[in-house]
């Protein structure tokens, strides 16, 4: 039998879950959840998988949303709750709970019996109440004055905590060891500190007596961030280089494995051409949705804020697991990166771009300019000049965007495809020095 506290806790959780489901529904369709059909849950399953890399079947989603009636309300596991929260912009369920406080409503215990009170007693209690309210008001005023006079005391203490990686550079796979360097006194509990490791996974940990070891699987430049009470207070880096072009594969619903793909027909400086047999030999199930990433990660003197990248992209034809004919291009800088997706126009809802701090996603914005079918091949050019982005598909300038935060020198490039794609005539050079990648 549930205790009173368990009843209250479950009541609060399911109220928060209902709010989360409503926010999710508003991003999927304009129809109310009560009118959803099976196709709506199938659509949500695909959107969730694409954004969070966590697959929830339509039957599971129906139980979460209350569509499937059961004797007891379905209580999702932590990974599922985190995925739901990430879909609406939170880092995990814990952050969603903090942003969505719920009270337990009316007191569930027995009410006190009604007692007749003499007028004199009522008057005495009223006087006491007035005195208590006056004291409370004075406390609030004093607290407000202190906060106004010393507004940054906590933040200044938090700034004494820095993120430190003992071994930030290497090759993949790589286990990066993190710790917190603390100068002076901590502002409060270490549980208020979080690390976003920069690879899509967030870990919250107590660092007082231990190190944190994080496993990176794919070459690239990562920018782990230290959060204090949901605010970034420090940023580090992890840099995993390659020897020329490296090729890896991954499956859509298996985020725990990366499949290195050997290509014996090329030198390290040549762009690999991947065949169906090499995909199968690497252990990838080519009947399901899979992704292939080509990475060339090395330090350069090329400016990430004044360069031109051009190439001829050929995305996958329609096949099992491939409908949107997707290509992603990323240029890593010292402190941040530029990236954009190109896929068929009907799939523009799945596109996104990030040019330093300037980020947009097709789910919330009109990004039809990134909707192009390159399954028969097409030229793509990214020109960055004085922190101004110009993206060309064919001869057409499809996107022009400025950004404010420089990303430093170019530290590598990644081009990935849904299914088997290829790229040719790759050129990357500094606009000022003319130095080539």
N, C-alpha and C positions, 0 to 999 in steps of 0.2 A: 504494500500500500504506500502511495506517495505521501511524504510528509508535507506540511504546510510550505516549507521553504522550497521543496522540489516543485510543488504546484506553481508557486510564484515564478520560479526560474524558468520552467517550461512555458508558462504563459507569456513571459517577457520574450523568450526566444522566438516563439511562433508569431508573436506580433511583429518582431523584427524581420522574420522570414517572409511574412506577408508583404511588408513594405518593400523588401528587396525584390520579391517576385513582381510587384507592381512596377517598380522602376525598370526591371528587365523587360517586362511586357511593353512598356512605353517606347522602348528602343527597337522592338521587333516589328510591331504593327500597331495600327490605330484601333484595331478591334479590341473590345474588352475581353479579358481572359475568359469570362463565362461563355463567350461565343467561339473560343478557339476550337479548331478541328485538329485531327492528327497531323495534317500538313504543317500547321503552325509550330507544333512541337518538334517536328523533323527539321524545320528551318532553324529554330532556336538551337537545336542540338549541333547543327553545322556551324552556326555563328559562334557558339561557345567554344567548340573545338578549335576553330580557327584563331580566336583571340586569346584563349587561355591554355591551349594545348591539352585540355582535359576533356575527355569524351564522356558525355552523359547521354544515355539513350532516351528516346522519346517516352518510354514507359517510366523511367526514373524521373524525368521531368514532370510527368503527369502526377506522380505521387507527391513530388515537392510542391507543385502548384495546387494540390488538392483535387485534381481532376479525377484521379482514381480513388474511390472511396474505400477506406480500410477501417478496421476496428479501432486502431490508434493512429494518431497523426504521425506521418513519416518524419524521422529525425535524421537528416543527412549527415554523413561523416565529414571530418574536418576538411579533407581535400576537396570535397564537393562544395562545402560552404565557402571555402576560399575562392573557388572558381566562379561561383555566383557573384561574390563581392567584386572580384577583378573585372567581371564583365561590365559593371556599372562604374568602374573607375577607381575602386579602392584597391589597396595592395593585398589585402586579405580580409577575412571575416572579422578579425579583431579590430581592424581599423573601421570597418562598417559599423560594428557595435558602438565604437566610440563616437561616431558621427550620427548615430541613431539612438539616442537614449530613450528608454521606455520605462515608465513607472509601473508599479505592480497594480495600480488601480485601487479600488476600495479594499479596506482591511478585511482579510478573510477570517480573522478570528471572531469569536463571539462578541457582540456589542455589549458595552456596560449597561446595567439596568438603569432605567430612568429613576431619578431620586428627586423628591420635592425639596427645593431650597428656599429658605426664608429670605425675604427681601434684604435684610441686613447682611446675610452671608453673600448674596449675589453682589451687593455693593462692594464688599470687601474683596471679593474675587476680581471684580472689575478694576478696582484700584491697583491690585497686584499686577493685573494684565497690562495696565497702562504703564506701570513702572518698568516691567520687563521689556515692553516694546520700545520705551525710551532708551533703555540700556542697549538694546539691539541696534537701534538707529545710530547711537553714538559709535558703536563698534564698526558699523558699516562705513560711517564717515571717516573714521581714523584709518581703516584699511584702505579706503579709496585714496586718501592723502598719501599714504605710504607707497602705494602702487604708482601714483603719479610722480612722486618725488624720486623713487628708485625703480623705474620701469624695466631696466635691463639687467638687474642683478642676477636673475636665473640664467638669462641668455649668456651673460659674460662668463658665468661659471661653466656653462656647457661648451663655450668656445675653447676651454682648456682641455677638452677631450678630442683627440685626433685619431683617425683611422690609419693603421700602419700594416703594410703587407711585408712579411719577412722575405718572400721569394716571388716578386711580381713578374719576373720574366722567365720564359722557357718555351717548350713546345708542347703539343698535345699528345696524350692527355696530361693534365697538370693539376696538382693539388696545391692550391694557394693557401698559405697560412696567414690569418689575420689576427691582430690584437688591437686593443685600444691603449693609446698612450695618454695618461692622465697627469696633468700638472695641477697641483693644489687639491682642494676639496671638490668632491663631486656635488652637483646641485641636488641630486636625490638618487633614487634607486637606479641601478644599472639596467633594470628591466625597461626603462624608458628609451634605451638606445636600440636601434635596429640597423642592420646592414642590408642594402639592396646590392647584390653581387653583380648586377649588370647583365645577367644572362637570363632574366625572366623569372628567377626564383628569389624569394625574400626569406631571410632567416632572422628570427628574433632570438636573442640569446643573452645570457648573463656572462659578462666578460671578466668579472672580478678575479677569478682564480683559474681561468682557462683560456686557451687559444681557440680560434674557430678555423676549421679546415674546410675549404670549399673546393669541389671537384669541377674543373672546366673540361669540356669534351671537344670543343670545336676551336680551331685557330682563329685569332682575331685580336682586336684591341677592346678591352672591357674597362668600364668606368664605374667601379663600385662606389656607392654613396653611403655615408653614415648619417642616419636620421636621429634626431632627438625630439621626441614628442611630435613626430610627423613633419619635422622641418629639417632640411638638409643643412648640416653644419660642417661637413668635410667630404672631400672626394679623393679617391686614389686611382690607381690604374693596375691592370694586369695585361701583360703583352705576350702573346703566344705566336711566335713566328713560324714561317714555313720555309722550305727550300724550294723556291720556284712555286709553280701552281700545284696546289693540293686539292684533292677531290674527296668529299665525304657525302654520305647519304643518310637520310633519316626517314622514319615512318610517321605518318600524321598522328596516330594514336599510341605511339610508343616513344615517349620523350625520354626514356631512360637509356637509350642506346644510340650510338653513332656508328655508321658503317664506313670504314675507310675503303676507298675504291682504288685498286692499283691499275695503272695504265702504262704498260711496258713499251708502248709504241712511240713515246715522245721523250724528249729531253726535259729537264726541269724548267727550261726557259720557254718551251713551246706550250701553247694552249692545248690541254688534253681534249681528245674526242672520245666520249664515253659510249660504249655499245650496250645493247641489251644483254649480251652474255656477261659482260663485266658487272652489270647491275645484279644479275642473278647470282654470279659467283661470289659477290660480296655478302650475300645473305639477305638481300632485300626482296620482299614479296612484290613483284611488279604487277600483280593483279589488284593491289590496293594503292591508296594514295601515298606517294613518297616524294621526297624533295632531294635534289642534287645541288650541292654548293661547291663552287670553284673559288678557292681563296689563294691570294698571293700576299703574304704579310711580311713586310720588311720596312726598316726605317729609310726615309728619303729626306732630301733637302727641298722637295717640292712643296709649295705653299698650298695648304688646304683651303685658302680663301682667294686664290688666283690661279686657276688651272682649267684645263679642258680635257674631258674624257669623251672618247667616241668609240663606238663599236657597232658591229652588225649582230643583232640578237635574233635567234631563231628559237621560238618556244615550242613546247610539245604539241603534237597534234592531239585531237580528242582521243582518249583511251580510257581504260578502266581507272577510276580515281582522278582523272584529269578532265576538267570541264572549262576552267577559266583561262588556261594557257598563260600561266603566270611567270613573270621574270622580276627579280629583285636585284637592285644594284646598290652597294654600300661602299662609301669611301671613308676609311677611318682616319681621324686626325689625332693629335696628341691629347686633346682635352674633350673632344666630342666628335660627332660624325655626321655625314650627309647620307641619306638613303631615300629611295623611292621605289614604288611598285608599278609595274605595267601589266595589265591583263585585259581580257575582252571587255567591251563596253558594258555588256549585260552583267558583269561581275564587279562593276565600279564600286559597289558597296564595301568590297573587301580591300580596296586600295588604301594606301597611306603614303605620306612623305614626311621626312624629318630633315631639316637643314639647320644644323646646330640646335638652337632652342625653339625654332619654328616648326611645330608639329601639327599635322592634321590627319584625320582618318575619314575614310569614305562613309563610315557608318553614321557619322554626325555632320558631314559636310558634303557639298557637291564637288566631287573630284572626277567628274566625267572626262576632264582633260587627260587623265591617266588611263582611260579606257581605249586600248588599241589591240587588235589581233595581230600578233607577230608570229603566228604559227607557220607562215610562209616566209618569214624573215623581214627585217626592217632595220634601218639605221637609227641609232639613238645617240644623242650628244648631250652631255651635261657641261655647261660653261659657267664657271664661277669667277666673277670678276669684282673685286672690291666689295666682297660680302653681298653680292647680288647673284641670285640663281637664275639661269635661263636653261630650260630643258626643251630639247628638240626631239621630235619623232618624225623621221623623214626630213623634209625641209621645213616643217612647220614648228614654230615656237609655241609649245602647248602650255608652258608654265613659266611665270616670272615671279620670283619672291625674294625679298631682302631678308637678312637676318642680322643680328647685332653682335653675337658672341663669336669671336674668332676660334677656329678649331686647331690652329697651329699647323705643323708640318704633316704631310701625308705619311701614314704609317702602314698602309695596306689597302687592299681592295677585295671585295667579295661579290660574286655574281651567282645567284642561285635561281633554280627553276623548279616548278612543279612538274614532275615527270622528267623525261630526258630532253634537255635543251642544249644548245651550243652557242658559242659566240666567236666571231672572227674579226680580223682587222682591228684588234684592240690597240688604242693609242691613249696615252695619258702623259701630259706635259705641263710644265709650269709656264704660265702666260708671260712672265717677265724674263726669266732666265732661259727659257726654251729647253731646260733640262727634261729628259724623258724618264718615265718610270721604269 
